Amino acid sequence: MGSILVLKNIQNKDERHKFSIFGIISNLKNRIIDQISKQDMRKLLHSIKVGVALVLVSLLYLLDPLYEQVGENAMWAIMTVVVIFEFYAGATLGKGLNRGLGTILGGALGCSAATFAQKVGGMGKGNAVFIGSLVFIIGAFATYFRLVPSIKKRYDYGAMIFILTFNLVIVSGLRAEKVLELARDRLSTIGMGFAVCIFINLLVFPAWASDELHDSTTHKFQLLADSIEGCLENYFRQDNENMKDNQTSISSSCKAVLHSKAKDETLANFAKWEPWHGKFGLHYPWTKYLQLGELLRELATIVISLKGCIQSPKQPSSSLKQSIEEPSEAVGVTLVWSLRELGESLGKMRRCNQQVVIVPKLKSTRQELSSIVSPTSKFGPIENADELAIASFVFLLTEIVEKVEELAKEIEELGEIAGFHTK
């Protein structure tokens, strides 16, 4: 009896809490969190981080002791935060280092050139001609250097800042006498803005491009495995009520893989700037992820071709389809299992002995497919449209098997380079 009274008291307290102000706020918070997706939460968090960073650098203006130290140069700290604070930590670090290197090199060269011009030409027309010539030569050379593909890929922003800083310093040196002091003050405030960005973006809930590239590549294996499974289901069960939904799902999955090239390259570029964190080392083989992405896109094109073969109005007879249904479904099961196993191996960063388990299965599967349309098979030589349709279907399945074999070898090499752990 006493225990029942205790339970009733607890329930009454829960009810009172539910209708208290704290309970209402807690329930409202849970509802909002449930409605907001993970990506929206990341965007919201990034926006808050940018706001905090802007407040911190604005203190250089707002607080009199700090303003007395930096003066109007505080605007360079604010400008630095606005320009280099990116969503991904690697992008922020890369942009910050590019900006710092470009500022230092451009400022040093601009100060040297301005000082030399003042000593040689004074403040007359000769000085202006000399500075104008330097602006043309350095600007043209740096712009040409900036257009080199390997430089543009990683150091384009740094080259642009170099050109900007050099021109600002050398031209201001034509009218100002304290060029070195001006350059030093600007560089120090830029460094303050860079430090604030790095501290907040790398240490406060960082968004890692490497994690997103890794997860995105892993997810592509699942998308293609589902697409192949859907294609085989539609081919042998065309009376399925969900056939149209399957076709739409297959198209959207393959298109998502095909359109991922630009995103993958951007993420890989950002990931190369990132420091050691989590499961990734300092020199992780991100180029291997790009190679995997290319193979996955090639596989997606073959799956789309297989889907087109299935949707073609020229289909073989039901008896011919039934004759290859059992071996084709066995091939499909092997392909789907292999892709999911490879994706899981990559996702968990473990070695699953592809050369021992997956590759032999795929080779035997390929031989079985070859025997279906060989001259000694029950179909004999291909002579009519029905047999040609079957041969096209089998050929595309064979191409998929070969592409999955290549993926297995690539993941095996990635595991050796990156040091994937064993089961």
C-alpha positions as semicolon CSV with decimal commas, in nm:
position;residue;x (nm);y (nm);z (nm)
1;M;0,000;0,000;0,000
2;G;0,284;0,235;0,086
3;S;0,458;0,168;-0,243
4;I;0,139;0,256;-0,432
5;L;0,119;0,589;-0,249
6;V;0,482;0,659;-0,334
7;L;0,416;0,587;-0,704
8;K;0,113;0,817;-0,698
9;N;0,319;1,093;-0,541
10;I;0,585;1,052;-0,811
11;Q;0,321;1,063;-1,085
12;N;0,168;1,376;-0,931
13;K;0,509;1,542;-0,923
14;D;0,563;1,449;-1,289
15;E;0,225;1,597;-1,377
16;R;0,302;1,917;-1,188
17;H;0,642;1,935;-1,361
18;K;0,479;1,884;-1,699
19;F;0,255;2,187;-1,648
20;S;0,522;2,401;-1,478
21;I;0,712;2,662;-1,676
22;F;1,022;2,440;-1,684
23;G;0,822;2,146;-1,812
24;I;0,666;2,356;-2,088
25;I;1,007;2,487;-2,195
26;S;1,154;2,135;-2,189
27;N;0,869;1,993;-2,401
28;L;0,891;2,283;-2,644
29;K;1,267;2,234;-2,678
30;N;1,226;1,861;-2,750
31;R;0,965;1,933;-3,017
32;I;1,185;2,190;-3,186
33;I;1,485;1,956;-3,184
34;D;1,276;1,677;-3,334
35;Q;1,157;1,903;-3,616
36;I;1,498;2,043;-3,705
37;S;1,718;1,818;-3,916
38;K;2,080;1,747;-3,838
39;Q;2,201;1,962;-4,128
40;D;1,986;2,255;-4,018
41;M;2,130;2,223;-3,668
42;R;2,482;2,237;-3,812
43;K;2,394;2,548;-4,011
44;L;2,241;2,710;-3,705
45;L;2,548;2,624;-3,497
46;H;2,778;2,767;-3,765
47;S;2,578;3,089;-3,774
48;I;2,606;3,122;-3,396
49;K;2,983;3,064;-3,413
50;V;3,022;3,336;-3,677
51;G;2,819;3,576;-3,463
52;V;3,035;3,505;-3,158
53;A;3,353;3,558;-3,361
54;L;3,226;3,892;-3,492
55;V;3,140;4,006;-3,139
56;L;3,488;3,916;-3,016
57;V;3,671;4,110;-3,289
58;S;3,429;4,400;-3,255
59;L;3,559;4,447;-2,901
60;L;3,865;4,605;-3,063
61;Y;3,633;4,894;-3,153
62;L;3,397;4,879;-2,856
63;L;3,652;4,874;-2,572
64;D;3,854;5,193;-2,539
65;P;4,177;5,028;-2,411
66;L;4,186;4,795;-2,711
67;Y;4,092;5,071;-2,956
68;E;4,377;5,286;-2,830
69;Q;4,618;5,004;-2,919
70;V;4,493;4,922;-3,272
71;G;4,289;5,226;-3,380
72;E;4,119;5,217;-3,718
73;N;4,314;4,901;-3,808
74;A;4,052;4,707;-3,608
75;M;3,846;4,692;-3,926
76;W;4,102;4,447;-4,070
77;A;4,025;4,199;-3,792
78;I;3,651;4,223;-3,863
79;M;3,714;4,187;-4,236
80;T;3,929;3,880;-4,173
81;V;3,653;3,706;-3,976
82;V;3,391;3,781;-4,242
83;V;3,615;3,659;-4,523
84;I;3,781;3,344;-4,383
85;F;3,523;3,199;-4,142
86;E;3,391;2,903;-4,343
87;F;3,154;2,619;-4,257
88;Y;3,425;2,352;-4,250
89;A;3,725;2,375;-4,018
90;G;3,964;2,280;-4,300
91;A;3,827;2,554;-4,523
92;T;3,874;2,814;-4,249
93;L;4,228;2,695;-4,174
94;G;4,320;2,686;-4,543
95;K;4,178;3,031;-4,611
96;G;4,341;3,172;-4,297
97;L;4,684;3,035;-4,384
98;N;4,644;3,158;-4,742
99;R;4,547;3,502;-4,617
100;G;4,834;3,513;-4,367
101;L;5,095;3,397;-4,616
102;G;4,967;3,630;-4,888
103;T;4,958;3,924;-4,646
104;I;5,311;3,861;-4,517
105;L;5,467;3,811;-4,861
106;G;5,272;4,096;-5,023
107;G;5,336;4,330;-4,730
108;A;5,709;4,248;-4,711
109;L;5,758;4,292;-5,084
110;G;5,544;4,608;-5,089
111;C;5,733;4,765;-4,795
112;S;6,070;4,682;-4,951
113;A;5,966;4,823;-5,286
114;A;5,814;5,139;-5,132
115;T;6,121;5,203;-4,916
116;F;6,356;5,149;-5,208
117;A;6,147;5,377;-5,429
118;Q;6,156;5,657;-5,168
119;K;6,534;5,633;-5,139
120;V;6,590;5,626;-5,514
121;G;6,327;5,863;-5,648
122;G;6,216;6,063;-5,344
123;M;5,858;6,188;-5,372
124;G;5,872;6,311;-5,731
125;K;5,749;6,183;-6,065
126;G;6,035;5,936;-6,092
127;N;5,912;5,761;-5,782
128;A;5,558;5,736;-5,923
129;V;5,686;5,588;-6,250
130;F;5,901;5,335;-6,064
131;I;5,611;5,228;-5,839
132;G;5,373;5,205;-6,136
133;S;5,619;4,979;-6,317
134;L;5,649;4,752;-6,013
135;V;5,271;4,734;-5,974
136;F;5,240;4,623;-6,337
137;I;5,521;4,365;-6,325
138;I;5,431;4,205;-5,990
139;G;5,057;4,216;-6,058
140;A;5,089;4,055;-6,402
141;F;5,335;3,790;-6,282
142;A;5,127;3,699;-5,972
143;T;4,807;3,680;-6,178
144;Y;4,969;3,446;-6,431
145;F;5,106;3,236;-6,143
146;R;4,758;3,230;-5,989
147;L;4,609;3,076;-6,305
148;V;4,831;2,765;-6,289
149;P;4,584;2,480;-6,215
150;S;4,780;2,326;-5,927
151;I;4,822;2,670;-5,763
152;K;4,465;2,780;-5,827
153;K;4,328;2,466;-5,665
154;R;4,477;2,529;-5,320
155;Y;4,641;2,872;-5,316
156;D;4,415;3,090;-5,530
157;Y;4,294;3,296;-5,233
158;G;4,650;3,346;-5,106
159;A;4,765;3,469;-5,447
160;M;4,475;3,715;-5,463
161;I;4,557;3,849;-5,113
162;F;4,924;3,882;-5,213
163;I;4,831;4,100;-5,511
164;L;4,591;4,308;-5,300
165;T;4,833;4,358;-5,011
166;F;5,127;4,440;-5,232
167;N;4,932;4,707;-5,420
168;L;4,784;4,860;-5,103
169;V;5,122;4,881;-4,930
170;I;5,330;5,009;-5,219
171;V;5,071;5,268;-5,331
172;S;5,010;5,392;-4,975
173;G;5,387;5,418;-4,939
174;L;5,382;5,682;-5,209
175;R;5,188;5,918;-4,977
176;A;5,273;5,789;-4,631
177;E;5,610;5,797;-4,460
178;K;5,549;5,529;-4,192
179;V;5,493;5,236;-4,427
180;L;5,648;4,972;-4,201
181;E;5,440;5,081;-3,903
182;L;5,120;5,077;-4,111
183;A;5,194;4,728;-4,245
184;R;5,278;4,597;-3,898
185;D;4,954;4,727;-3,746
186;R;4,742;4,578;-4,022
187;L;4,919;4,245;-4,001
188;S;4,868;4,228;-3,624
189;T;4,493;4,292;-3,649
190;I;4,462;4,036;-3,929
191;G;4,640;3,790;-3,700
192;M;4,388;3,867;-3,423
193;G;4,097;3,793;-3,655
194;F;4,263;3,474;-3,777
195;A;4,325;3,356;-3,419
196;V;3,961;3,412;-3,324
197;C;3,839;3,218;-3,630
198;I;4,072;2,924;-3,570
199;F;3,994;2,906;-3,199
200;I;3,617;2,903;-3,249
201;N;3,597;2,693;-3,566
202;L;3,846;2,423;-3,467
203;L;3,770;2,394;-3,097
204;V;3,396;2,463;-3,068
205;F;3,189;2,188;-3,236
206;P;3,406;2,177;-3,551
207;A;3,256;2,061;-3,881
208;W;3,517;1,837;-4,046
209;A;3,518;1,809;-4,425
210;S;3,708;1,480;-4,393
211;D;3,424;1,322;-4,194
212;E;3,167;1,436;-4,449
213;L;3,373;1,306;-4,744
214;H;3,422;0,973;-4,566
215;D;3,052;0,937;-4,481
216;S;2,942;1,053;-4,826
217;T;3,166;0,798;-5,002
218;T;3,042;0,522;-4,771
219;H;2,679;0,615;-4,838
220;K;2,729;0,585;-5,216
221;F;2,796;0,212;-5,180
222;Q;2,458;0,169;-5,010
223;L;2,280;0,380;-5,275
224;L;2,422;0,172;-5,561
225;A;2,355;-0,157;-5,384
226;D;1,990;-0,057;-5,340
227;S;1,973;0,053;-5,705
228;I;2,105;-0,280;-5,837
229;E;1,865;-0,468;-5,611
230;G;1,577;-0,255;-5,739
231;C;1,675;-0,309;-6,105
232;L;1,674;-0,689;-6,072
233;E;1,346;-0,684;-5,883
234;N;1,182;-0,476;-6,156
235;Y;1,325;-0,690;-6,438
236;F;1,188;-1,020;-6,314
237;R;0,875;-0,886;-6,145
238;Q;0,736;-0,622;-6,379
239;D;0,388;-0,669;-6,241
240;N;0,505;-0,531;-5,909
241;E;0,286;-0,244;-5,788
242;N;0,588;-0,057;-5,656
243;M;0,777;-0,071;-5,988
244;K;0,731;0,299;-6,064
245;D;0,849;0,398;-5,717
246;N;1,151;0,172;-5,756
247;Q;1,241;0,334;-6,089
248;T;1,221;0,680;-5,934
249;S;1,432;0,572;-5,639
250;I;1,695;0,416;-5,869
251;S;1,718;0,732;-6,080
252;S;1,751;0,964;-5,781
253;S;2,015;0,742;-5,616
254;C;2,228;0,714;-5,930
255;K;2,198;1,086;-6,005
256;A;2,307;1,166;-5,649
257;V;2,623;0,962;-5,710
258;L;2,684;1,106;-6,058
259;H;2,651;1,468;-5,943
260;S;2,889;1,429;-5,649
261;K;3,218;1,502;-5,829
262;A;3,240;1,875;-5,752
263;K;3,142;1,824;-5,389
264;D;3,395;1,542;-5,343
265;E;3,680;1,749;-5,487
266;T;3,590;2,046;-5,268
267;L;3,570;1,833;-4,953
268;A;3,899;1,659;-5,034
269;N;4,068;1,996;-5,080
270;F;3,939;2,117;-4,742
271;A;4,031;1,786;-4,576
272;K;4,395;1,826;-4,682
273;W;4,417;2,140;-4,468
274;E;4,272;1,979;-4,156
275;P;4,490;1,880;-3,859
276;W;4,488;1,534;-3,704
277;H;4,153;1,451;-3,553
278;G;3,939;1,150;-3,473
279;K;4,012;0,849;-3,689
280;F;4,217;1,034;-3,951
281;G;4,592;1,093;-3,941
282;L;4,797;1,388;-4,060
283;H;4,865;1,246;-4,408
284;Y;4,547;1,065;-4,495
285;P;4,513;0,947;-4,861
286;W;4,228;1,170;-4,970
287;T;4,323;1,118;-5,335
288;K;4,216;0,755;-5,288
289;Y;3,870;0,878;-5,189
290;L;3,855;1,074;-5,514
291;Q;3,951;0,762;-5,709
292;L;3,679;0,567;-5,529
293;G;3,434;0,842;-5,619
294;E;3,526;0,814;-5,987
295;L;3,475;0,437;-5,985
296;L;3,142;0,476;-5,807
297;R;3,028;0,729;-6,069
298;E;3,130;0,490;-6,346
299;L;2,932;0,216;-6,173
300;A;2,632;0,451;-6,147
301;T;2,637;0,506;-6,525
302;I;2,628;0,129;-6,583
303;V;2,337;0,092;-6,339
304;I;2,150;0,366;-6,527
305;S;2,216;0,176;-6,853
306;L;2,082;-0,140;-6,687
307;K;1,772;0,054;-6,583
308;G;1,729;0,172;-6,944
309;C;1,760;-0,188;-7,063
310;I;1,487;-0,291;-6,821
311;Q;1,258;-0,005;-6,929
312;S;1,306;-0,073;-7,301
313;P;0,982;-0,165;-7,484
314;K;1,171;-0,448;-7,660
315;Q;1,171;-0,710;-7,387
316;P;1,243;-1,083;-7,423
317;S;0,969;-1,339;-7,373
318;S;0,873;-1,452;-7,024
319;S;1,018;-1,799;-7,084
320;L;1,360;-1,655;-7,171
321;K;1,353;-1,434;-6,863
322;Q;1,265;-1,729;-6,642
323;S;1,554;-1,929;-6,784
324;I;1,808;-1,674;-6,654
325;E;1,618;-1,561;-6,344
326;E;1,788;-1,795;-6,098
327;P;2,151;-1,726;-6,202
328;S;2,083;-1,353;-6,243
329;E;1,931;-1,323;-5,897
330;A;2,229;-1,513;-5,755
331;V;2,456;-1,260;-5,925
332;G;2,245;-0,975;-5,787
333;V;2,266;-1,111;-5,434
334;T;2,645;-1,135;-5,464
335;L;2,675;-0,781;-5,603
336;V;2,450;-0,626;-5,340
337;W;2,626;-0,813;-5,059
338;S;2,969;-0,714;-5,196
339;L;2,883;-0,345;-5,225
340;R;2,733;-0,331;-4,878
341;E;3,027;-0,519;-4,733
342;L;3,272;-0,281;-4,903
343;G;3,076;0,020;-4,782
344;E;3,068;-0,114;-4,428
345;S;3,441;-0,190;-4,447
346;L;3,513;0,167;-4,553
347;G;3,270;0,320;-4,304
348;K;3,412;0,133;-4,005
349;M;3,768;0,158;-4,142
350;R;3,832;-0,211;-4,106
351;R;3,977;-0,467;-4,344
352;C;3,742;-0,741;-4,459
353;N;3,992;-0,938;-4,671
354;Q;3,851;-0,839;-5,006
355;Q;4,107;-1,045;-5,195
356;V;4,013;-1,356;-4,995
357;V;3,635;-1,323;-4,964
358;I;3,479;-1,073;-5,206
359;V;3,701;-1,090;-5,517
360;P;3,682;-1,474;-5,558
361;K;3,303;-1,457;-5,532
362;L;3,289;-1,186;-5,795
363;K;3,518;-1,380;-6,030
364;S;3,306;-1,694;-6,007
365;T;2,998;-1,477;-6,062
366;R;3,153;-1,326;-6,374
367;Q;3,231;-1,672;-6,512
368;E;2,873;-1,780;-6,448
369;L;2,741;-1,479;-6,640
370;S;2,977;-1,547;-6,929
371;S;2,848;-1,902;-6,954
372;I;2,490;-1,778;-6,996
373;V;2,556;-1,612;-7,334
374;S;2,848;-1,825;-7,452
375;P;2,811;-2,011;-7,787
376;T;2,791;-2,341;-7,596
377;S;2,503;-2,224;-7,374
378;K;2,146;-2,334;-7,421
379;F;2,073;-2,014;-7,617
380;G;2,338;-2,091;-7,875
381;P;2,438;-1,814;-8,118
382;I;2,240;-1,491;-8,075
383;E;2,002;-1,475;-8,370
384;N;1,689;-1,278;-8,274
385;A;1,581;-0,971;-8,079
386;D;1,482;-1,168;-7,766
387;E;1,825;-1,324;-7,735
388;L;1,989;-0,989;-7,805
389;A;1,789;-0,830;-7,522
390;I;1,900;-1,106;-7,285
391;A;2,261;-1,067;-7,399
392;S;2,249;-0,691;-7,334
393;F;2,113;-0,747;-6,985
394;V;2,381;-1,006;-6,905
395;F;2,655;-0,788;-7,053
396;L;2,561;-0,496;-6,828
397;L;2,556;-0,724;-6,524
398;T;2,904;-0,844;-6,620
399;E;3,025;-0,484;-6,644
400;I;2,886;-0,415;-6,298
401;V;3,069;-0,720;-6,159
402;E;3,400;-0,602;-6,308
403;K;3,352;-0,252;-6,167
404;V;3,279;-0,390;-5,820
405;E;3,601;-0,593;-5,845
406;E;3,792;-0,271;-5,913
407;L;3,626;-0,109;-5,612
408;A;3,726;-0,402;-5,391
409;K;4,090;-0,366;-5,499
410;E;4,085;0,011;-5,439
411;I;3,948;-0,032;-5,087
412;E;4,207;-0,300;-5,018
413;E;4,482;-0,055;-5,122
414;L;4,324;0,223;-4,915
415;G;4,316;-0,006;-4,614
416;E;4,686;-0,085;-4,654
417;I;4,784;0,282;-4,690
418;A;4,558;0,418;-4,415
419;G;4,611;0,127;-4,178
420;F;4,255;-0,003;-4,147
421;H;4,216;-0,232;-3,846
422;T;4,120;-0,596;-3,885
423;K;3,799;-0,754;-3,761
